[in-house]
Amino acid sequence: MSIRNKRLQSIFQKEITDIIQNDVKDPKLGFVTISDLEVSSDLSHAKVYVTFLGKDERNEAGLKVLNKAKGYIRSELAKRVKVYKVPELTFHIDESLKKAQKIDAIIDKIHKED
């Protein structure tokens, strides 16, 4: 990945976080964090990985809100970041935290058995 893409990825993540926190007004959204963002090399697509505070039911409701608002989020992003092409956004639940917790639990169990 080029330095330019890494820099744009960082800018996109910061701006999308700000847009979601300050402009998207939906109580179903709850507290959301953008944990990672991957932009394609041609800037046509961006995968936005999100985590929600709370139970798993909140994940689905929050993801629906974000997918419903992705056109608005993209248009706001275009206003804030002056690039030739603003990527199409897709939101995904970040499962890495669950995987890390599962691995920690397995390691703890191994240590307790020894």
N, C-alpha and C positions, 0 to 999 in steps of 0.2 A: 504494500500500500504506500502511496506517495505521501510525502510530507503535507502536501496541499490537502489531500483527502483526509488525513488525520486531523488537520487543523479544522477543516469544515465539519468533520464529524463531531469534534468537541464543541464547536459553535452551535451546530444544530441541536445537540443534546442540551446545552445550556438554555437556548431559546425555547425549545419545546417544553422543557421543564417550567420555564417562566410562564409560557402561554397556558399550560394546563393548570398551574397553581393560581394564576391571577385572572384568567379570562374565561375558562370553562366553568360555568356555574351549574353544577348538577349535584344534588346531595347524594346520589347513588355512587358517585365517583369515590368519595372518601379520600383517605390519604394515599397518594400514589407516588412512587419513586421510579425514575428512569434509571435502571441499573446498567444498561448498555445500549449502544446504538451502532448498527453496522450499515455503512453506506456502500452501494455498489460503485465500482470504479468509474462508471459513466454518469454517476449521480442520478440515475433514473429511479432507483428504489432505495428505501431505507427501512431496515427492520428495527423497530423500537421495542426493547425488552423492558417490561415494567413489573414492579412488585407492588402489592397492596398490603396495607396494614390490616390485620384482622383475619377472619375465617375465609375458607376457600369459596364460600358462596359469594363473598364480596369480589373475588377475582373475576368471576363471570359477569357480574353486574357492571363492574368498573370497566372491563374490556368492551362490553357493549356500548357504554357511554363514549369511550375513546374512539371506537370504530365509527360511531354515529357522528362524532365531532371532528373526524380526521380531515375532512375538506376544509373546515374552518381553521383548524390548526395549521394546515399546509398553507392556506392563504395568508394567515398572520405571519408565518415563517417567511414567506416570500416578501412581505412588507419589511421585515426586520433584517433579513440577510440578502444582500445584493449579489446574487449569483445568476448565471445564465439559466440554470435549470434547478428548480426545487424538486427534490425527490418525492415520489409517491410513497406515502407512509403506510406501513403495516405494523400493527401492535401485537405483541406476543407476551404471554406470561413468562417471566424468567423463572425457570425451574432449578437454577443452580443453587439457590439457597436451600431448597428442600433436599437436594442431593448432598450438599455439604453437611446438613444436619443428620442425614441418614448415615453417612460415613462416620461422623463423630460418634453417633450412638453405637455403631459397630465396633469402633476402636475402644470406646469406654467399656463395652461388654467384654472384649478380649482382655483388657487390663484387669477387670474385676475377676475373671476366671483364673488369671495367673496368680 
